[in-house]
Amino acid sequence: MPEKVIIIGSGPAAWTAAVYSARASLEPLVFEGAVTEENRLASTLPLGQLALTTEVENFPGFPAGDLSGFLDSAIDEKRRVTMAPHNKEGVSGPELVELMRQQAVNFGTRIITEDVVDVDFDKRPFRLTASDEKVHESHAVIVATGARANYLGLPSEEKYKNRGVSACAVCDGALPRFRNRPLAVVGGGDSAVEEADYLSKFASTVYMIHRRDELRASKIMAQRAMNNPKIEILWNRTLAEVLGDEQNGVTGVRLSGTAGEAEMIKEVSGVFLAIGHTPNIAFLKGKLELTEKKYIRRTAPARTYTSVEGVFAAGDVADDYYRQAITAAGSGCMAALDAERWLAARVGG
């Protein structure tokens, strides 16, 4: 018998969609992704990008404090024992997304720890093929597979992720380790300028590392960077290595020149990559319409509808602008409500 709704993904959008779907008696089935080396290298393991962050200071309802007792009582013991010790300074990314997952489970959400590798949206009910080769049918589908930040692929970059290397200034820029210290932003587009401008509120200096002698950003954004006294643009430079140590994490960057310049070392406490994101849509194989930036295109304002009726998109897989846990969670709620109402009107609930 076909499922009422299948949710693909395991970040804030997916778990929020699962909570709302389960409470609406839709008995959701979630494909949270497979635990494989391929997914690890691609940063697409279950629980999404939130599980790759450390402190979370800007998710409502979780101020700084010791959450040890709450976490022990709220999360299933078998999963709790595999988690890192609580830092007693507020919720961490892995803790927050585990709480979301547990909340969905508490309402009856079923979970399969496999990837969806193929979809057939031409037939109804829809057919989804998992990485274990099993085929599942569903009347409605919510795609909430997120987007992964692009990195340069440097071993030193990987070594210091979450220890000074980040791909989200809004998420991490206000952390104590970055305040009143020099920071580096890699990139030259609008996003890089936005990141640098935001970080300048907290940093002593922000170095923008750009491989060319002119920013790719729009003129108005480029001028904003030029006018900010805390931003220094390092032209014709590429990041060759992130420097650091075990005690402090990131301590500096080694930069190469692209036009014959001598190598340069700058002392920084943080490195922020602003070279774009890649939505996790390979499994769709062109079955849904995409935007110019290759995100899933939503077909109606303030709705999560896609180009296929009965398929809904939530979170960063359809959002190239906000990319926050709280906005992803909000759109997960919207997708569940959209799916519930669509099912009631067309499939009889």
C-alpha positions in Angstrom: 0.0 0.0 0.0 1.5 3.4 -0.9 2.7 5.8 1.8 0.7 9.0 2.3 3.9 11.0 2.4 7.6 10.3 2.0 10.2 12.8 3.2 13.7 12.8 1.7 16.3 14.4 3.9 17.4 14.6 7.6 18.0 18.3 8.5 15.7 20.8 10.2 13.4 21.0 7.2 12.9 17.2 7.0 12.4 16.7 10.7 10.0 19.6 11.0 8.0 18.3 8.1 8.0 14.9 9.8 6.7 16.3 13.1 3.9 18.2 11.4 3.0 15.3 9.1 3.0 12.8 11.9 0.7 15.0 14.0 -1.6 15.2 11.1 -1.8 11.4 11.0 0.0 11.1 7.7 2.3 8.5 9.1 5.4 9.9 7.4 8.3 7.8 6.2 11.7 9.6 6.2 14.7 8.6 4.2 17.5 10.2 6.3 20.4 9.1 4.1 23.0 6.3 4.2 26.1 6.2 6.4 28.7 5.7 3.7 32.2 6.9 3.0 31.0 8.6 -0.1 28.4 10.6 1.8 31.0 11.5 4.5 33.4 12.9 1.8 30.5 14.8 0.2 29.3 16.2 3.6 25.9 14.5 3.0 25.7 12.1 6.0 22.4 11.9 7.9 21.4 14.9 10.0 22.6 17.4 7.4 24.8 20.5 7.7 23.6 21.3 11.2 25.4 18.2 12.4 28.7 19.6 11.1 28.5 22.8 13.1 29.5 23.4 16.7 27.8 26.0 18.9 24.3 27.2 17.8 23.5 30.6 19.4 20.7 31.8 17.1 18.1 29.1 17.2 15.1 30.4 19.3 14.5 28.6 22.5 18.1 27.5 23.2 19.9 30.2 25.1 23.4 29.5 26.6 23.2 27.1 29.6 23.8 23.6 30.8 21.4 21.3 28.9 22.9 18.0 30.2 19.9 16.7 32.1 17.4 17.8 29.3 19.5 16.0 26.6 19.8 12.9 28.7 16.1 12.7 29.2 14.9 13.8 25.8 17.1 11.8 23.4 16.9 8.0 23.1 19.7 6.5 25.3 21.2 4.4 22.4 21.7 7.6 20.3 22.7 9.7 23.3 25.7 7.5 24.2 27.2 8.0 20.7 27.0 11.8 20.9 29.9 14.1 21.9 29.8 15.2 25.6 27.6 18.3 26.1 29.7 21.5 26.4 27.3 23.1 29.0 27.2 26.4 27.1 24.1 26.0 25.1 23.0 23.6 22.3 25.3 22.3 19.6 24.4 21.6 16.0 24.4 17.8 16.4 22.4 18.1 19.7 19.8 20.3 18.1 19.2 18.1 15.1 19.1 15.0 17.3 16.4 16.7 19.3 14.5 17.4 16.1 14.9 13.8 15.0 13.7 12.5 18.4 10.7 14.7 18.3 9.7 13.3 15.0 10.2 9.7 16.2 8.1 10.5 19.3 5.1 11.2 17.1 5.5 8.0 15.1 7.8 8.9 12.2 9.4 5.9 10.6 13.0 6.2 9.4 15.0 4.4 6.8 18.8 5.0 6.9 19.2 4.8 3.1 19.6 7.2 0.2 16.9 7.8 -2.4 18.8 7.1 -5.6 16.0 7.5 -8.2 12.5 8.9 -8.5 9.6 8.3 -10.9 7.2 11.3 -10.7 5.5 10.4 -14.0 3.4 7.7 -12.3 1.0 8.0 -9.4 1.5 7.0 -6.8 5.1 8.2 -7.1 7.9 5.5 -7.0 11.1 6.0 -5.2 14.1 3.7 -5.4 16.4 3.5 -2.4 20.1 2.6 -2.2 19.2 -0.9 -1.0 17.3 -1.3 -4.3 13.9 -1.4 -2.6 11.1 0.5 -4.3 8.6 2.6 -2.2 5.4 4.2 -3.4 3.9 7.4 -2.0 1.0 9.8 -2.9 3.0 12.8 -1.8 6.8 13.5 -1.5 8.6 16.3 0.4 12.2 16.9 -0.9 14.3 18.3 1.9 17.8 17.2 1.0 19.5 20.5 1.7 22.6 22.0 0.0 26.2 21.5 0.9 28.7 24.3 1.1 31.5 24.3 -1.5 35.0 23.9 -0.1 38.4 24.0 -1.9 39.3 20.5 -0.9 42.5 21.3 1.0 43.5 18.8 3.6 44.2 21.6 6.1 40.7 23.0 5.4 39.1 19.7 6.3 41.4 19.5 9.4 40.2 22.7 10.9 36.5 22.6 10.0 34.5 23.8 13.0 37.8 24.8 14.6 38.0 28.1 12.7 37.0 27.1 9.2 33.4 27.8 8.4 31.1 28.3 5.4 28.5 30.4 7.2 29.3 33.8 8.7 25.8 34.3 10.0 25.9 31.0 11.7 29.4 31.3 13.3 30.7 34.8 13.0 29.5 36.1 16.4 31.2 33.2 18.3 33.7 34.3 20.9 36.7 32.8 19.1 36.2 35.3 16.2 35.5 38.5 18.1 38.0 41.3 17.8 40.4 39.1 15.8 41.5 39.1 12.1 39.4 36.8 9.9 39.6 35.7 6.2 36.9 35.3 3.6 37.6 33.4 0.5 35.6 34.5 -2.6 34.8 37.5 -4.7 31.1 37.4 -5.4 28.1 39.0 -3.8 28.0 36.3 -1.1 31.6 36.9 -0.2 31.0 40.6 0.2 28.0 39.9 2.3 30.0 37.5 4.5 32.9 40.0 4.9 30.5 42.8 5.7 28.7 40.8 8.3 32.0 39.6 9.9 33.3 43.2 10.1 30.8 43.8 12.9 32.8 41.4 15.1 36.3 41.1 13.6 39.3 43.5 14.0 40.0 43.1 10.3 38.5 41.0 7.5 40.8 39.9 4.6 39.0 39.1 1.4 41.0 36.6 -0.6 40.2 36.8 -4.3 42.0 35.1 -7.2 41.5 38.0 -9.6 42.2 41.8 -9.6 38.5 42.7 -9.7 35.6 41.4 -7.7 32.9 39.4 -9.4 30.3 41.0 -7.1 27.8 43.5 -8.4 29.0 47.1 -8.5 27.0 48.2 -5.5 28.3 45.2 -3.4 31.9 45.7 -4.6 31.7 49.4 -3.5 30.4 48.3 -0.1 33.5 46.2 0.4 35.8 49.0 -0.8 34.1 51.5 1.6 34.3 49.3 4.7 37.4 50.3 6.7 37.6 46.9 8.3 37.7 45.0 5.0 41.1 44.6 3.2 41.0 42.9 -0.2 44.0 40.7 -1.1 44.0 40.7 -4.9 45.4 37.9 -7.1 45.5 35.5 -4.1 44.4 31.9 -3.5 44.3 30.0 -0.3 47.1 27.5 -0.3 46.9 26.3 3.3 45.0 26.9 6.5 47.5 27.2 9.4 46.8 26.2 12.9 47.5 24.0 15.9 45.7 21.6 18.2 45.2 24.1 21.0 43.9 27.1 19.1 42.5 25.7 15.9 43.0 28.2 13.0 45.9 30.6 13.5 46.6 31.9 10.0 46.5 31.3 6.2 49.2 30.8 3.6 48.3 32.5 0.3 49.7 31.9 -3.2 49.8 34.5 -5.9 48.0 34.2 -9.2 50.1 36.8 -11.1 53.6 36.0 -9.9 53.3 37.5 -6.4 55.4 36.0 -3.6 53.8 33.7 -1.1 52.1 35.5 1.8 51.1 34.5 5.3 48.4 36.3 7.3 47.5 35.8 10.9 43.8 35.0 11.3 41.6 33.2 13.7 39.0 32.2 11.2 38.6 31.3 7.5 35.1 31.6 5.9 34.5 30.0 2.5 32.1 32.0 0.4 32.4 30.1 -2.9 28.9 28.9 -3.2 26.7 26.0 -2.3 25.6 22.9 -4.2 22.0 21.7 -3.7 21.7 17.9 -3.1 19.6 17.1 -6.2 21.5 14.5 -8.1 19.0 11.7 -7.3 16.2 13.8 -9.0 17.9 13.3 -12.4 16.0 16.2 -13.9 12.6 15.2 -12.8 11.8 18.6 -11.2 12.3 22.1 -12.6 15.3 24.0 -11.2 16.3 27.6 -11.0 19.3 29.1 -12.8 21.3 28.3 -9.7 20.2 24.7 -9.8 18.0 24.8 -6.8 14.5 23.3 -6.9 12.1 25.9 -8.3 9.0 26.7 -6.3 6.1 27.4 -8.5 3.9 29.5 -6.3 4.6 32.4 -3.9 4.6 31.5 -0.2 4.1 27.8 -1.1 6.4 24.8 -1.3 4.9 23.5 -4.5 7.2 22.3 -7.2 6.8 21.7 -11.0 5.2 18.3 -10.2 1.9 18.3 -8.4 2.1 16.4 -5.1 5.9 17.0 -4.7 7.0 19.7 -2.3 10.4 21.2 -1.6 11.6 22.4 1.8 14.8 23.9 3.2 18.0 24.8 1.6 17.4 22.5 -1.5 15.0 25.3 -2.6 16.6 28.3 -0.8 19.8 30.0 -2.2 19.3 33.1 0.0 18.7 32.5 3.7 20.2 29.1 4.3 19.5 29.1 8.1 18.3 26.2 10.3 15.3 28.3 11.5 14.2 29.2 7.9 14.6 25.5 6.9 12.5 24.4 9.8 9.8 26.9 8.9 9.7 25.7 5.3 9.5 22.1 6.6 6.3 23.1 8.5 5.0 24.8 5.3 5.7 21.7 3.2 3.9 19.4 5.6 0.8 21.6 5.7 0.9 21.9 1.9 1.1 18.2 1.6 -1.6 17.5 4.1 -4.0 19.9 2.3 -3.1 18.6 -1.1 -3.7 15.0 0.0 -7.0 15.9 1.6 -8.3 17.5 -1.5 -7.0 15.1 -4.1 -6.4 11.7 -2.4 -9.0 11.8 0.3 -6.5 12.3 3.2 
